[in-house]
Amino acid sequence: MRSPTPRSRAVSLLLCTALGALSLAAAPAQAAPPAGPSPGGAAPYLVGRGIADVTGEAAEVGMMGYSSFEQKATGIHQRQRSRAFVVADPASGERVVHVTADLGMVFQSVQQGVLAQLAQRYGTLYSERNVLLSATHTHAGSGGHSHHLAYNLASLGFQRATYRAVVDGIVESIAEAHADLRPGSVHLGRAVLTDASANRSRAAFARNPAADRAAFPDAVDPSMTVLRFRQGGTDVGAVSWFATHNTSLTKGNTLLSPDNKGYASYAWEREAGEGFVAAFANTAAGDLSPNLDLKPGSGPTEDEFANTRIIGERQLDAAREGYRKADLPLAGGVDSRMRYVDMEHVTVSGAYTPDGREHRTCPAVVGASTLAGSVEDGPAVPGFTEGMRSPVAQLLEPFRIDPPAWLVGCQYPKASLVPTGLVNAVVPATPRILPLQILRIGGLYLVAGPAEFTVVSGLRIRRTVAAELGVPPENVVMQGYAGAYSQYVTTPEEYDLQHYEGGSTLYGRHTLPAYQQEYAKLAAALREGRPVDRGPVPPDLSDRQGTLQTGVVMDSPPWGRSFGEVLRAPADAYPRGATVTAEFATGHPKNDLHRGGTFLEVQRRVDGAWVRVLDDGDWDTTYRWVRLNALTGTSKAVVSWRIAPGTPAGTYRIVHHGDAKSLFGGVRAFSGATTGFRVG
């Protein structure tokens, strides 16, 4: 047994905790019926879709995912979105909501904030039981929207503006989907994708029994599951599930981005047009990387932005295939079950443990192997030394608790560094009470998990739930990164090797068996049509938040210039494939996040008027914010546009929208525009 490392290394460790055609068989009478047309050909469901902006603070805030203090946002490559679908069963009155948000994680704080707003708007119509909130797991978003300190370290604490953007955007997407409800149908299809993921922890995967490994001959899950949503005879959207980390962009990137899954959504929505909403959800991707050469920013190319697009395109191609094959409509009821579980204190029956004996989970501990980070996707940042003088020191002080011998034994063979379950008595560090949830749409079941599940741990949960429901495992989708965030879940066999994922499995060796047991209970209740008790309710920690990140004091333009004035103008003409760059005197983007708006426009002259053709949500544009003088609050906006092949010839200009804060606190909006230039 490895002994715990010194407390000085515990400080470093905590920096990494945030990280970083389907066959529908006939089910028993009490479960979902087989897919098929509804009686009389009527639309079996009400279907609605919505999309909204969840982009947080775009500058001078730590980013979420790699836990690197050096990775601070400096602008936007693409805006992040929340995509929501509501499916209602007119016969029973039941409905479910599925949200896929371009976020690193859906933290418990976000779930609580969203549910509170939904209750204000809709009463009991939408609740913790039937609303599933999930994240794509991009590592290129703003941080600071958790209520647990371990996940706010790199952002120097809680960032209220980012939190509000995330919560308000998710609620807005659900409200839009609610207002969009129309008679429709949901079809299910499937495809295979083998070149968009690689197993980054192959040695741990190999410790699993042969029966588990046989399900994934290449140590990855190649299945792409697609739901095709229609209103009447019109296609209106899709949700596509595929297991891969959303980490094509490295920790060297400082532009906000939805990464590879966001690119897939963007490309499909632009192609389809007319309000089509395309969500690319994640599943059990805990040990699966998009970096095919198993080093950050590598494979298929050595360019991280090219990789983002390529891995996104591969997911899109597979999703389109599944979408085309989705010609059999789901039929049957819509239902859901959810229960909160105290994951630090679960007694696990021998029916779910490898040795057939009863075991218990443990208070949360972050293991020594977490210190290394996932070197394939983004190794950990260098640690802080004991006694260092830094603004961060006061944030880290609560974590300086040595784990007692009984906890080290409970977590064996983990080399215990930071007992966050004990730290919670001082400051909220990691969650203890987590939401477990199952949604049913006809013959398809979504198992929502508040963690990053390895590919085999996800398989075991799917098999457990399928056996309880009496349906094939192919009818069960593991929806990771949902409802809350508690780091990783490995199998007991993977845990024993204590790779990064095992060290980040908070509640000990029997975390996965505990999940299997609790999901089996939910599945049984769903099958039998009986309610479940809510369980222990997680506390509202909103009044225990603080930040060390300074706000905007004031803005001032460069000497002799005014806000919005062009500091660097484009050339007179550009060929397709070239990049146009313009610079403007600007204010801090924290003054107004422009959620639902844009910091830039590319406009084309059409019939004597300027018409927007691109903005800061588009792939070919970038908005960068550059500090020129911290003392005077002087900064500039650098707007770039790569002119794509096929761009129509004509006259274009670049427009920047910004906001400036006066010394007395007032904020005023401004805009600036370049003169026209020719393209083509």
HELIX and SHEET records of a PDB file:
HELIX    1   1 ARG A    7  LEU A   14  1                                   8    
HELIX    2   2 PRO A   39  GLY A   41  5                                   3    
HELIX    3   3 GLN A  108  TYR A  122  1                                  15    
HELIX    4   4 LEU A  149  TYR A  151  5                                   3    
HELIX    5   5 ARG A  160  ALA A  179  1                                  20    
HELIX    6   6 ARG A  202  PHE A  205  1                                   4    
HELIX    7   7 ALA A  210  ARG A  213  1                                   4    
HELIX    8   8 ASP A  259  ALA A  272  1                                  14    
HELIX    9   9 GLU A  304  LYS A  325  1                                  22    
HELIX   10  10 ALA A  368  ALA A  372  5                                   5    
HELIX   11  11 ALA A  393  LEU A  396  1                                   4    
HELIX   12  12 GLU A  397  PHE A  399  5                                   3    
HELIX   13  13 ALA A  405  GLN A  411  1                                   7    
HELIX   14  14 THR A  420  VAL A  423  1                                   4    
HELIX   15  15 VAL A  455  LEU A  469  1                                  15    
HELIX   16  16 PRO A  473  ASN A  475  5                                   3    
HELIX   17  17 PRO A  492  LEU A  497  1                                   6    
HELIX   18  18 TYR A  500  GLY A  503  1                                   4    
HELIX   19  19 THR A  511  GLU A  528  1                                  18    
HELIX   20  20 SER A  542  ARG A  544  5                                   3    
HELIX   21  21 PRO A  589  ASN A  591  5                                   3    
SHEET    1   A 8 VAL A 131  ALA A 135  0                                        
SHEET    2   A 8 ARG A  95  ALA A 101  1                                        
SHEET    3   A 8 ARG A  81  ALA A  88 -1                                        
SHEET    4   A 8 TYR A  45  ASP A  53 -1                                        
SHEET    5   A 8 ARG A 182  VAL A 192 -1                                        
SHEET    6   A 8 SER A 223  GLN A 231 -1                                        
SHEET    7   A 8 THR A 234  TRP A 241 -1                                        
SHEET    8   A 8 VAL A 277  ALA A 281  1                                        
SHEET    1   B 4 GLY A 141  SER A 142  0                                        
SHEET    2   B 4 ALA A  59  MET A  64 -1                                        
SHEET    3   B 4 LYS A  72  ILE A  76 -1                                        
SHEET    4   B 4 LEU A 255  LEU A 256  1                                        
SHEET    1   C 7 GLY A 141  SER A 142  0                                        
SHEET    2   C 7 ALA A  59  MET A  64 -1                                        
SHEET    3   C 7 LYS A  72  ILE A  76 -1                                        
SHEET    4   C 7 THR A 621  ASN A 629 -1                                        
SHEET    5   C 7 THR A 634  ARG A 642 -1                                        
SHEET    6   C 7 THR A 579  THR A 586 -1                                        
SHEET    7   C 7 VAL A 566  ARG A 568 -1                                        
SHEET    1   D 2 ALA A 198  ASN A 199  0                                        
SHEET    2   D 2 LEU A 288  SER A 289 -1                                        
SHEET    1   E 4 VAL A 334  ASP A 342  0                                        
SHEET    2   E 4 ILE A 433  ILE A 441 -1                                        
SHEET    3   E 4 LEU A 444  ALA A 448 -1                                        
SHEET    4   E 4 VAL A 476  GLN A 479  1                                        
SHEET    1   F 2 THR A 347  VAL A 348  0                                        
SHEET    2   F 2 HIS A 359  ARG A 360 -1                                        
SHEET    1   G 2 VAL A 366  GLY A 367  0                                        
SHEET    2   G 2 SER A 416  VAL A 418 -1                                        
SHEET    1   H 2 GLY A 373  SER A 374  0                                        
SHEET    2   H 2 GLY A 378  PRO A 379 -1                                        
SHEET    1   I 2 GLU A 452  PHE A 453  0                                        
SHEET    2   I 2 TYR A 488  VAL A 489  1                                        
SHEET    1   J 5 ALA A 573  TYR A 574  0                                        
SHEET    2   J 5 PHE A 677  VAL A 679  1                                        
SHEET    3   J 5 GLY A 650  LYS A 661 -1                                        
SHEET    4   J 5 LEU A 600  VAL A 606 -1                                        
SHEET    5   J 5 ALA A 609  ASP A 615 -1                                        
SHEET    1   K 4 ALA A 573  TYR A 574  0                                        
SHEET    2   K 4 PHE A 677  VAL A 679  1                                        
SHEET    3   K 4 GLY A 650  LYS A 661 -1                                        
SHEET    4   K 4 VAL A 667  ALA A 673 -1                                        
END                                                                             
